[in-house]
């Protein structure tokens, strides 16, 4: 290859790398609200190995930040996500990459602060578990969900099955996993998968309002309540420990500020944890 050809090849590689970088999930943080956005819209925001790595690194970093009060997960384009990349699923990297995807969803579930997923469109496969790992899911009217393991001839990882059974119950989980049928937004709302449904035009405003409302609450209270509620749901709760944390909170700085603000008829100003 001559010098000109080498330069063209190098330029093409740089363009491909820049394009790939633009497709990766991005983070924006403002006033304690963090937003991770999926940007692979041309591929319906499928999760490729680089997306899993980037997303996981972002979530792990946010979880250590005391100034973060809420996490939102959103996506560009007409779909939320088509799920795990099928090319990777059919490669020799399938086991390793799906294990990383499961770990990524676990990281979201374990975030100490409240998490919200905004479903701007259809959601499939593994992406349904990512959304389910969040505390709240707000979807657009008409969005569809489909779980495809039985269609693909595979089974599913433990933590994803656990999340489904814990949140939706065994009967609804069997319906989604065993039939592989598409389910509409109204049904998703009725079965408890979606927290609420709104129009596409209203989604962004509703997400910002919901996140803003949570960001105004006591971070210490939110984190403590989330931990206690999750432990009760999993059957690992220690009543003595939960009661001790409750009684301790009665004399906390946040309790003093909250009661004072209530008496003064003003919004409270809670400090970061």
C-alpha positions in Angstrom: 0.0 0.0 0.0 1.4 3.4 -1.0 1.6 6.4 1.3 -1.7 7.9 0.0 -3.4 4.6 0.5 -2.1 4.3 4.1 -3.3 7.8 4.9 -6.8 7.1 3.5 -6.9 3.9 5.6 -5.8 5.7 8.7 -8.3 8.4 8.1 -11.1 5.9 7.7 -10.1 4.2 10.9 -10.1 7.5 12.8 -13.6 8.3 11.4 -14.9 4.8 12.4 -13.4 5.3 15.9 -15.0 8.8 16.2 -18.3 7.4 14.9 -18.2 4.5 17.5 -17.4 7.0 20.3 -20.5 9.0 19.3 -22.6 5.9 19.6 -21.6 5.0 23.1 -23.8 5.9 26.2 -23.2 9.4 27.4 -23.6 11.0 30.9 -25.0 14.4 31.8 -25.3 15.6 35.4 -27.1 18.7 36.6 -28.4 19.7 40.0 -27.9 16.3 41.4 -29.7 14.5 38.6 -27.6 12.2 36.4 -28.8 11.1 33.0 -27.3 8.3 31.0 -28.4 8.3 27.4 -28.2 5.4 24.9 -27.1 6.8 21.5 -27.0 3.8 19.1 -30.3 4.9 17.6 -29.6 3.5 14.1 -29.4 0.1 15.6 -32.3 0.7 17.9 -29.9 1.2 20.8 -28.8 -2.4 20.9 -26.1 -3.2 23.5 -22.8 -4.0 22.0 -19.8 -5.0 24.2 -18.4 -1.4 24.2 -21.8 -0.1 25.3 -21.9 -2.5 28.2 -18.4 -1.5 29.3 -19.1 2.2 29.0 -22.5 2.0 30.7 -21.1 -0.1 33.6 -18.2 2.3 34.2 -20.6 5.3 34.3 -23.0 3.6 36.8 -20.2 2.4 39.0 -18.7 5.9 39.2 -22.1 7.6 39.9 -22.8 5.1 42.7 -19.8 6.4 44.6 -20.8 10.1 44.2 -22.5 11.6 47.3 -23.8 14.5 45.2 -25.9 12.4 42.9 -29.5 12.2 44.0 -31.3 10.6 41.1 -30.3 8.7 38.0 -32.4 8.8 34.7 -31.8 6.3 31.8 -33.1 7.5 28.5 -32.5 6.8 24.8 -32.3 8.5 21.4 -34.4 7.5 18.5 -37.8 5.8 18.1 -36.9 2.8 20.2 -35.6 2.5 23.8 -33.5 -0.6 23.1 -33.6 -3.8 21.0 -31.6 -5.5 23.8 -28.4 -7.4 23.6 -26.5 -7.5 20.3 -27.4 -10.7 18.5 -24.1 -10.9 16.6 -22.3 -11.0 19.9 -24.8 -13.5 21.3 -24.0 -15.9 18.4 -20.2 -15.5 18.8 -17.6 -17.2 21.0 -17.8 -14.2 23.4 -21.5 -14.8 24.2 -21.0 -16.2 27.7 -18.5 -13.6 28.8 -20.5 -10.6 27.4 -23.9 -11.7 28.7 -22.3 -12.1 32.1 -21.1 -8.5 31.9 -24.6 -7.4 30.7 -26.1 -9.1 33.8 -23.6 -7.4 36.0 -24.4 -4.1 34.4 -28.1 -4.5 35.3 -27.2 -5.6 38.8 -25.2 -2.3 39.2 -28.2 -0.3 38.3 -30.4 -2.2 40.7 -27.8 -1.7 43.5 -27.5 2.1 43.0 -28.1 3.7 46.4 -30.2 6.5 45.0 -33.5 6.4 43.1 -33.4 5.4 39.4 -35.9 6.2 36.6 -36.0 4.7 33.1 -37.7 6.6 30.4 -39.1 4.3 27.7 -39.4 6.4 24.6 -40.4 3.4 22.4 -40.2 -0.3 22.1 -38.0 -2.4 24.4 -36.8 -6.0 23.8 -34.8 -8.8 25.4 -32.1 -7.9 27.9 -33.0 -4.2 27.8 -36.3 -5.1 29.6 -34.2 -6.3 32.5 -32.1 -3.0 32.5 -35.4 -1.1 32.8 -36.7 -3.4 35.5 -33.5 -2.9 37.5 -34.7 0.8 37.9 -37.0 1.9 40.7 -39.4 3.6 38.3 -40.3 3.1 34.6 -42.2 5.8 32.6 -43.2 4.7 29.1 -44.9 6.2 26.1 -48.4 5.2 25.1 -48.1 2.5 22.5 -44.6 1.2 23.4 -44.2 -2.6 23.1 -42.2 -5.1 25.2 -41.0 -8.5 24.1 -38.9 -11.1 25.9 -37.3 -13.4 23.4 -35.3 -16.2 25.1 -37.9 -18.9 24.2 -37.9 -17.6 20.6 -34.1 -17.8 20.5 -33.8 -21.2 22.1 -31.9 -20.0 25.1 -32.6 -19.7 28.9 -31.8 -16.6 31.1 -29.4 -15.5 33.8 -30.4 -15.7 37.5 -30.6 -12.1 38.5 -32.7 -11.1 35.6 -35.2 -13.9 36.4 -35.2 -12.9 40.0 -36.0 -9.3 39.2 -38.9 -10.3 37.0 -40.4 -12.6 39.7 -39.9 -10.1 42.5 -41.4 -7.2 40.7 -44.1 -8.8 38.5 -44.8 -12.2 40.2 -44.3 -15.7 38.8 -47.5 -15.8 36.6 -46.7 -12.6 34.7 -43.0 -13.5 34.4 -44.0 -16.9 32.9 -46.3 -15.2 30.5 -43.6 -12.9 29.2 -40.7 -15.4 29.1 -42.5 -18.5 28.0 -44.8 -17.0 25.3 -42.5 -14.4 24.0 -45.5 -12.3 23.0 -45.4 -8.6 22.4 -47.2 -6.7 25.2 -48.5 -3.2 24.9 -48.1 -0.2 27.2 -51.6 -0.6 28.8 -50.9 -4.2 29.7 -47.4 -3.3 31.0 -49.0 -0.7 33.3 -51.6 -3.1 34.6 -49.0 -5.8 35.3 -46.8 -3.3 37.1 -43.9 -3.2 34.7 -44.6 0.4 33.9 -45.0 2.9 36.7 -47.0 5.2 34.5 -47.7 5.9 30.8 -47.8 9.3 29.0 -47.7 10.6 25.4 -44.5 10.8 23.5 -44.6 14.6 23.6 -45.0 14.6 27.4 -42.3 12.0 28.2 -39.4 14.4 28.6 -41.3 16.8 30.8 -42.7 14.0 32.9 -39.2 12.5 33.5 -37.8 15.9 34.5 -40.7 16.5 36.9 -40.4 13.1 38.4 -36.6 13.3 38.8 -36.8 16.9 40.1 -39.4 15.8 42.7 -37.0 13.1 44.0 -34.0 15.4 43.9 -35.8 17.7 46.4 -36.3 14.9 48.9 -33.8 14.0 51.7 -31.0 12.0 50.0 -30.3 10.2 53.3 -33.9 9.3 53.7 -34.3 8.1 50.1 -31.2 5.9 50.3 -32.2 4.5 53.6 -35.8 3.8 52.6 -34.7 2.2 49.3 -32.3 -0.1 51.1 -34.9 -1.1 53.7 -37.7 -1.7 51.1 -35.4 -3.8 48.9 -34.3 -5.9 51.8 -38.0 -6.5 52.8 -38.8 -7.5 49.2 -35.9 -10.0 49.1 -36.7 -11.5 52.5 -33.3 -10.4 54.0 -34.6 -7.6 56.2 -33.5 -7.3 59.8 -36.4 -5.6 61.6 -34.2 -4.5 64.5 -31.7 -2.8 62.1 -34.5 -1.1 60.2 -36.1 0.2 63.4 -32.8 1.4 64.7 -32.2 3.4 61.6 -35.7 4.8 61.8 -35.2 6.0 65.4 -31.8 7.4 64.6 -33.2 9.4 61.7 -35.7 11.2 64.1 -32.8 13.3 65.5 -30.9 13.7 62.2 -30.0 17.1 60.6 -32.4 16.2 57.8 -35.3 15.6 60.2 -34.7 18.9 61.9 -34.6 20.7 58.5 -37.6 18.9 57.2 -39.8 19.7 60.3 -38.6 23.3 60.3 -39.4 23.7 56.7 -42.8 22.1 57.2 -43.6 24.6 60.0 -42.3 27.5 58.0 -44.3 26.4 54.9 -41.2 26.4 52.6 -39.4 23.7 50.6 -36.7 22.0 52.7 -33.1 22.3 51.8 -31.4 18.9 52.4 -27.7 18.4 52.3 -26.0 15.7 50.2 -25.1 12.5 52.0 
